[in-house]
Amino acid sequence: MQQPQPQVKYRDMILQIILMIVTFGFYSIYWFYQTCVEMEQLSGDYRVDPAILTILLFIPFAGLYSMYRHGEMYEQISPDRFNRWILWLLWIFFSPAVWLIVQSELNKRSTYR
């Protein structure tokens, strides 16, 4: 049986900034979940449910694992094999950089708008 084609949505960076501001940051939760789903499909790594990773963001210390796992999924789809530990540190100290890095790569792989 053939695997379904991964669905990766193109997301406009400026529009995302506006959505983050207008929704007081709630869009970032949606973005985290959606990027987990898309990276899961691209990598074929279905070990952890994206919904669980998103919920873990709200639990002290479990959120750190969730951010690490997000970086690990990105490392699997990154053509440069961007290091998950660097991404994890960026999550902690400057999360907008993670958004820019991950979304830029996903936009390159987008299958629809």
Secondary structure, DSSP 8 states (H G I E B T S, - for coil): --------B---HHHHHHHHHHTTTHHHHHHHHHHHHHHHHHHT--SS-HHHHHHHTTSTTHHHHHHHHHHHHHHHH-TT---HHHHHHHHHH-HHHHHHHHHHHHHHT--B-
